[in-house]
């Protein structure tokens, strides 16, 4: 499927050897907004690796470096689905490290593939710790402040994570 390119996320370690345990479970086929059954793997996944290639293929399996063939991708991370219905998208990828801005574009990229994103949670892992810097740029002194993040876990329960800023 062809999609309008929204972004290109570079593999941060493109010359690394392909992992021996990398697996392509399949290239997802979409019907009526949901991911169709993938032969032996079904269509219910809990935090499984994915990449969306620059050609618009949603590859599902293990190891982002392998799935993306070390190339640039539109999106990379993990997804949770129940009977093919997308429930959660995360930017958790050690080879692509999608930024906050890149991750915020994931729902639109999934919609371009024909996937229904209503009610989907978007988990953003900020590996760069940019939140304190963003506040400082706004003129807010963050030293000694705690950053409280509220989110829904996979069961829909409200969770809170607190981070103390020491800089």
Beta strands, then each sheet from edge to edge (+ up, - down):
strand 1: 23-27
strand 2: 30-31
strand 3: 34-35
strand 4: 45-53
strand 5: 58-62
strand 6: 73-82
strand 7: 85-90
strand 8: 121-123
strand 9: 146-152
strand 10: 158-164
sheet 1: 1+ 5- 4+ 6- 7+ 8+
sheet 2: 2+ 3-
sheet 3: 9+ 10-
end
